[in-house]
């Protein structure tokens, strides 16, 4: 098994599960990547950067010479909503995926799994759901992460005539790793910050990290060539998700979802601030995305892959308990 992105939040859990199932792991990663979380696994490291197509293909060719038609999991991506990371995301997410696809075209690989995202699918109408057939409609939101993930997925699935490729699109992923991902930073805000009066006006589709890993494996084993599969447990308005988290934390619940005009004014103000002092977490792009309805239907993954997911409330309760045991909350 040849993996990219194995040192990230999902990648670490995926690598551990693959090892537990007896797979030999070849991991392509930069020398600067944090490899400590995989220290207990007999990983065969291949040094390089996704943006270096020659290094990537040389690493894959070496693996193909050792293992007949290995599977490839492309999980690496730059996830950022910072304005200054536009070119980095284009280079890593789009051109990096192009390099993976071209290397797989030229080498004899068994199957390529491309780990995409629900942001590459699109936004739903208020109160509605979308599935894999949705047309991409997020371009007006002007989010570099969404646009580059969409372009990357199109490159991957567009190679289906030459490469046995399948894609998965996880929603907002919840779990506990060595680092607290952005999806959980709101728990720290709820637990220790001032009372949250308004929540974002959008919606999110959620899933536990363990179920994402199992969905990746199911897609590798049973997914149809050239298809994508949404991996989401359920869809929640931001207000309902924050209210659930507040109840589980024993914190005051928010009062309401922000009215759209108020949220638009906030995003406009953030744009002005970002021009003067580049923002890190709540940026103009992240604010726009928090106003989008990411409401997805995972019926295809459930019926074709036999995939199922733990209820979100149970996942969130477990995350809170584990963070508290680490004194991270």
N, C-alpha and C positions, 0 to 999 in steps of 0.2 A: 504494500500500500504506500503510495506516494502522496504526501500531504503538504499543503501550504496552509499557513495560518494556524498551525498546531500549538503555538504558544499563547494564543488569545483565549478569551473567556469561553467560547464554545469549543475551540480547537483542543484545549487541554482535556476537557471532558470526553470529547470524541476520540482523542488518542488513547486515553485510558480504557475506554470501552472496546476499541479495536484491539488493543493489546490483550484485554481480558478474553476476547474471543479468538485469540490465537493468531492474529495478523502480525506480520513482520512490518515494522514501520520505518519508512524513509521520510524524513522531514526536511523540507527545504525552508531555510530561515536565515535571516541576517545574523551575523556574528553578534550584533548588539541586542538581539532579542533575549528576553528573560526566559531562560531554559530551565530554571530551578524547579518549576512545577512538574516537569517531566523527568526529574532526576531518578526516580525509582523505576523508570521504564527503559528497556534496552533499545533506545532509539538510535537509528543510524542517521546522523546529521549530514545534511548537504548544505554547505554555506552558499548564500547568494541572495540577491535582491530580485523581486519580481520584475522590476523595470529593466533588468539585464537579461534580455531574451536568450543570448548565447549561453550564459551561465545556467539559466533555467533548463534549457534543452540539454546541455551537457550532463546536468544532474539527472534528468529523467532518462537520458540514453544509458547512463551508467546503471540505473535501476533496471531498465528493460533488458540489459545484458545479463543481469543476475536473476531476474524473475520474469517468467514468461507472461506477457500481457498484463502487467500490474494494473490495479485500479488506481485512479487518481482522484483525490478530493481537493478541490480548490475552495478553500475557506478564507483565504487572506483578503483583507480589505482595510482601507482607512475609513474609520467612522468619525466624522467630524461635522460640526455645523458652524465652524469658524470661517469667516470670510477669507482669511489669508491662506486657508488650506485648499482652495479651489484647484490650483494646478497640481498639488500633491495628489489629490483624489483622482483627478483625471489620469495622472501618470500611473498610479498604483492600481486603481479600481478598473479602469478601462484598458490602458495599455498593458498592465500586468496580466489581466485576463486574456487579452489578445495573445500575449506571449505563451500563456499556458495552453490555449487552444491550438496555436500553431505548433507548439512542441508535441502535443498529443496527435496532431495530424501527421507529423513526420515520424513519430515513433509508434511502435505497436503496443497500444494500451488496451486494456480490457473494457473499461468504462470510466467516464469522467463524471463526477458529481460536482455541480456548481452550486455553492451555497449562496443564494441570493437573499432577498428580503421582501417583505410585503410592501415596502416603499417603492419597489420596482414594478408593482402591480397597478397601484393607483388609489384614488380616494373614492369613497362610497357616498352616495346621496345620504343626507341626514335621515337616520332611522333605517336605512337599507343596508344590504350586504353586497359584496362583490366576490367573484371567484376567479379562477385562472383565466377565464375568457375575457376579462375586463380589458378595455383599451386604456393605455396609459394616458392619464389626464393631469399629471402633476407638474408639467412644464410651467404653467403660470405661477406656481408656488415659488419658483426660483430657489430650489434647494440643491446644492451641488451633490450632496450624498445621494439623494434620490435619483437625480439625473444620471450620475455615474454608475450607480448600481443597475439602473435600467439599461444603460448602454452596454454594461458588462454582460448582463443576462442575454441580451440580444446577440452579442458575439458568441456566447457559449452555445445557446440553443440553435443559432444560425449555422453551427458546424455539424448539425445532426446527420447530414448526408455523408459526412466523412468520419465522424467520431460518434461512438455510442455514448451520448451525453444525456443527462437528466438533471433537473434543477429542483431545489427546494426553496421555499420562501417563508422563513420563520417570521412571526410577529415580534412584538416587544418581549424580550427574553428575560426571565427572572430566575435568579439562582445566586449562589454564593461561591465566589472564587477567591483567589489571593487578593484581587483588587475589587472594589465595589464598582460595578458598572453604572452607567448613567441612569438606567432604569430603576436603580435602587437609591439613588442620591436623594430622591424626594422623601424617602423614609426618614433619613437623617433630618431633613428639614421639618417634617411633621413632628418628629420626636423631640427635637431640641430647639427649633427655631420659633419665632413668633407665630401666633395663630394664623393659619392660612385662611383668608377670608374668601377669596375667589380662586377657582381652579381654571385651567385653560378650557376653552369651549369645545375642543375636539373630542375624538374618540380614539381608542387604541385596541388592537387585537393582541392578546397576551398568550404566553406559553412558558412552561418551565424548561430550564436548560436541559434537564434529563430527557424530556420528551422531544426536544429538538434533536438530540443525539440519536434517539431511537428512530425518529423520522428520517434522519440522514441515512441510517443503515437500511431502513426499509426501502427507501428510494434506490439505494445502490443495488439491493437484492431483487426488488420487484417492480421498480418504476419502469414506465414505458419510455422508450427512446424518444428524445425530442420533447418530452413533456415536463411541465413544472407542477409542483404540489405545494399548496399553502399549508403551513404548519402553525395552526392557531388553536387554542383551546376554546376561547370565547372572546366576545367583543364587549367592551365597556366604554361608557362615556368617561372622560377624565374625572368628572365630578363623582361618579359612582365608584371609580377605582380609588380615588383619594379618600372618599368616605369610608370604604372598606378598610383601607390601610389605617386610617385614624382609629376606627373601632378596634382593630387588632392590636394597635399600639396603646390603646387607652388614652388617646390624645383627642383634643377637641376637633370635631369634624368641620370641614369648610361650610360656609354659608350658602354658596351658590356658584354656578358656572359664570365666568365673566361674560357680560354682554358683548356681542360682537364689536360694536363701536368702541368699547373700552379696550378690547384686546387689539384692535387695529391701531388705536392710538398708542398703546404700549409698544407695538412692533415698530411704529414710526419713530417713537422716541429712541428705541434701541438702535435704529439705523443711524441716528444722529450721534449717539454716544460712540458707536462702533467706528465711526469715521475718525473720531478724536483719540479714542483709547480702545483698541481692539478687544472685544469681549471674548470670554472663554466658554461659559456654560449656557447662560440665557443670552443667546445671540439673536440677531434678526431672523436668521434662517431657522433656528430651533423654535422661535416664537411662532413663525408661520406654520411650521410642521405641527406644533401643539394645537393649532386651530383646525387641523385637517381631521376628517372622519376616516380613520383606518379601521373599517369594519369588514372582516373577511369571513368567508365560509370555507371550512376545511373538509367538506363532504367528499371531495375527490380523494384526498389522502386517506380518509377513513375507509372508503369503499374499495379503492384500488390497492392500497398498501396494507390494509388491515391495521392502520395506525390509530392509536387512541392517546388521550392526554389526561393527566391528573387535573382535577378542578382547580381553578385559579386561586380560590380562597385557601385551599389546602397548601398550595405552593407558597403563597404569600405568608401564611402562618408559619410554615417551616423556615422560610427565609428569615423572618423576624426573630424566631427562636434561635437560629444559628448565629445571626449577627449579635444578638444579645449575649450569647455564650462566649463570643469573641470580644465582647465589650466594644463592639463597633456601633452600637445604638445606645 
